[in-house]
Amino acid sequence: MRSRRELSNSIAKERLKLMIETEPVECTPDTMARMKGEISEIVSRYFEINPEKYEIKVILKQNKKRV
């Protein structure tokens, strides 16, 4: 039986994989903000961190954009 952490990791990996494989890799600002919020929520499950003291960056390699 997989642990909760392994299951969360697997789900997150699949979500990212689906997003990356979809052509073209374009995100609206709202979608990017929601994605960053979800990533922040997941990280905060495992670590006690102050959201004001870290930044989440998403790099879309196909388009070579930094968000």
Secondary structure, DSSP 8 states (H G I E B T S, - for coil): ---HHHHHHHHHHHHHHHHHHSSS----HHHHHHHHHHHHHHHHHHS---GGG-----EETTTTEE-
